[in-house]
Structure formats: C-alpha cells, structure tokens
C-alpha cells in the first residue's frame, strides 16, 4: 500500500466517522423531542384524570380521559344515540368537504377576477367589506330557516365561511404578482388570458394554498355549528346530544374524532401544497438564533 | 426594387430605421398627483441590425426609452415608430431582457423557453423542439427539466436570453441584463450575446451604466443627460472591428481613446446626477 493511498483511506475513514457522528446526533435529538412530547401528554392526561379523581360530580362536569376512551369504544362498537358513529362522521365530512370545495373554487375565481379586472374590484369592494365585517356564523340560522334541517343549510354555511379567506388571499396574491413577470410574458406574446393562466394563477397559488389550511378549519366549524343550529345527524348533533344529557365525556370524544379528521385533512393539504409549489426553493437552514 | 448587394452597400443610416424616436417626452403621474418627467424631447434612431448602447447616470430615463419602444408604455408627446410603423400596443417582433429575473420560477427551463412560440400559436411539438434547440445554443443542454431556483444567476440569464431569442425578434431590448452577475460571468455572457446576435442580427438597444460594457458591445454609444427629463446628449460611433472578444478588447488602443472621449461627455452628467441625489445632505452640512 502506497503512502498516498493510506492517506486517502484515512481521510475516507475520518469523513465516515464525522458523518456517523452527525447522523447519531440528529437521531438523538429527534428522540429527545419525541420523548418530551409523550411526557407532556402523559402529564396532561394524568393530571386531568387524577384531578377529577373519583368525584362523580366532577366527572359529569369535566369528563375524564378514561371515560372519553370508554365512550369512544362504545360509540365504535354499539353506535351512538342518533345512529352508527361512521354515519355521523360521514355526514359532517360530507358537509365540510362539499362546502370547502365550492367555497374554495368560488373564492379563487372571484379573487382572481377582481384582482385582474380593476372595474369589478371597484364595484364590489364596498359589498365585500360589509359582508366580511358581519359575523357570518349568524347566517347559519338564516340558512337553517330557509333550507331546513338537511345538509344543504350546513353546506351553504361552510361555503360562506370558507369563501372569504380564500377570496382575500387570491385577491392579494394577484396584486402581489411581480410586474416584470407580466411584462415579460406580454412581450413574449401572451394574451390577457394566457398571462392569467401562466403567470398570475401560479403566482397567486402560493397565497391561495396558504389559506387552505385555515379554511379547512373553518369548514369543520361551519359544519358543526350548522348542526348545532338545527340538524338531524352529524358530529355537531352528537355533541349537542351529549351536552343535553350531561355527558361531558361524549362532548370530548366527539372533539377527539374531529381533531383526527382535521389532522388527516391537514396532511392532504400539505401534500397538495408540496405538489403545487414544488418549484419553490427549499428552505435553507441558517444559523439558529 | 433593391437587391441584396445594393442593401449592403447602403450606409446603415440611410435605411429606414428599425427604431425611430422623434422628440419623445414621457411623464409619469405619481400617486400624490404630481408629474415626473422621465425623458424629455428625446430623438434616437437605430438601424436594422445595429447594436446601440445607451449609457447615462441613474434616473436619466434609459429604461423608460425601452418600455416606450416595446409598447409597454405610451409616450406623452412625440412619436415612437418601429420599422416605420407607429407603436400601438405591444410592438410585434420585439424581445426584452429585464434587469431582474423575469423567467417564471414555476416553469422548468424548457417550459420557460417554449413560452414564446406557444403564446404565438405554434403547436406544442414544434415549440418544444425549437425550445430544445435554443437551450442548446445558449449552452444549457441537459438542464431542460430544472427549475430556475436550481440554476446559477448566469444560467438564469441564459434562459432569459433563449426565451427572448426563440421568437427571432428583429428588435432586442436589454435593460442592464447582466448587472446582477459577477464580473467574470458578465464578460462571458457578453461574449455569448455577441455570438448569438451575429447569427440573427436583430437591432439591439442595450441600456447600461457600465461604459466599458457599452463600448465593448455596441456599434454606437448614446450618452444621456442626467434626469429628471433626460435626453440624448451625444452619440459616438464605435468603429472597433468585429468579431470582438469582450475580455480583451479593453486593452485595444482605440478602445481606450473611445473610452476617454465618451467618459469626457458622461462625467459631467454623472456629477450632476450625484449632486442631485446628495443635495439634501449637502445643504445640511
């Protein structure tokens, strides 16, 4: 073995050691975070369980983790007072999803139309300001009165709640498009529609997608509140029912289910975000301050 | 009827100019309602195939003249014609390279370059084929699928160059296109530009505040007066032989002479612009 090849081998060995150390350091760090997260959960749930203790009044008022778990198991196994659990989930999800899709589509189309066509923006701006300033959740009552107890009134409430968030982001996104991009595409021969399609829309999507995270939360709120205000089925109805029978565990159990739904939705929205915005440079890591 | 040899024997200046600005004034209304005059009474002609560089201090209206020629803006007074036709709307057959990156970050290199032909209604297969050819010509073969953020500043400028040249413009407008690049990359890009220009021979208007770059590239250097309301101060013919090597031509004796001559003209304008920008500070001290 020549001296230089020995040196190369040594350097390679050293590089490998450094890489291995860095790798194990990252893994240890991740484990520590995970352990702390679990510890916090145990602390919170344990504290709750112990705090309520065996006092039956407190159990009725505040619920308890073990009772919530038992309630979930009962619901899954035996169904709820208003029908099978999966049916309640399906109804609420249907309302939230249909409303979310319609509200998002309307928000994007009108945001871009008003952002691109100045005249429309000037005509509509006072109406939009008024509509945005009233507490729209109240419209739920109007919709229930007008459309009845079925899912239509809930869907409409969800549409109204989702629409504004998406609309304002789409509108702002259109306003923030780099003027140079538009000038460049125009000189390359793009028509007004082609500028919208190839320049404005992709640019505004950064804003629109950001609003979807919040909007899905609004969609769930809309569906649940709609059911509170007057419904026959769904998770909101289930919560109302549990509240009416002094079943705090039931209220909490329905909330756990909604939390899981929201997390799954968040996962899909993030995937959509990564798919639509894959052209963006990855976040570079700077020094931690 | 003129034949080709006759055309070539005619001096450039007597041909119908590719670009003709006559007594052009451009005013902008500022948001607070007052007006700002960017250029005043500017007259400029650029012959077909001529490489014209415009130099002048910051704020003299160099870039404004380009937006007028391209049709992105209308003149407030005077006339702008391209190939004898007054400019209305976006000038057909014009290419524009912007100072900042204007390649679309959400499109791959290939899609960016293919945009021009697609917008002009050329079918997809031909647009892609033509784009691949231009990507190769600007030296980016193999990078077709990359997004702009994955490229260096110089490579993004190459994309922009291919994007403009694929439409085979008869007029190429360039607004300090290489100012964001480091000195070496800039010289390389300037050489490439000259090489590509020699193939399709568009009339070029190249705006810069780097006098060295202007002389190395152009057939004619136009010096503008300090703004607001800049106008043409003097025009210098650059009689350096072509083909030129941008990195080396500045050692040429004739280059140094021209540089001194033009700098003489430019210096007072730069001084004026500088004293304007520091006026408030000057009064205070």
HADDOCK unambig.tbl for C-alpha pairs under 7 A between the chains (distance, minus, plus):
assign (segid A and resid 180 and name CA) (segid B and resid 102 and name CA) 5.78 0.50 0.50
assign (segid A and resid 181 and name CA) (segid B and resid 102 and name CA) 5.15 0.50 0.50
assign (segid A and resid 181 and name CA) (segid B and resid 104 and name CA) 6.71 0.50 0.50
assign (segid A and resid 184 and name CA) (segid B and resid 102 and name CA) 6.31 0.50 0.50
assign (segid A and resid 187 and name CA) (segid B and resid 90 and name CA) 6.53 0.50 0.50
assign (segid A and resid 187 and name CA) (segid B and resid 95 and name CA) 6.74 0.50 0.50
assign (segid A and resid 188 and name CA) (segid B and resid 116 and name CA) 4.85 0.50 0.50
assign (segid A and resid 189 and name CA) (segid B and resid 116 and name CA) 6.20 0.50 0.50
assign (segid A and resid 189 and name CA) (segid B and resid 119 and name CA) 5.37 0.50 0.50
assign (segid A and resid 189 and name CA) (segid B and resid 120 and name CA) 5.92 0.50 0.50
assign (segid A and resid 190 and name CA) (segid B and resid 119 and name CA) 5.11 0.50 0.50
assign (segid A and resid 279 and name CA) (segid B and resid 105 and name CA) 6.49 0.50 0.50
assign (segid A and resid 279 and name CA) (segid B and resid 106 and name CA) 4.94 0.50 0.50
assign (segid A and resid 279 and name CA) (segid B and resid 147 and name CA) 6.14 0.50 0.50
assign (segid A and resid 281 and name CA) (segid B and resid 149 and name CA) 5.85 0.50 0.50
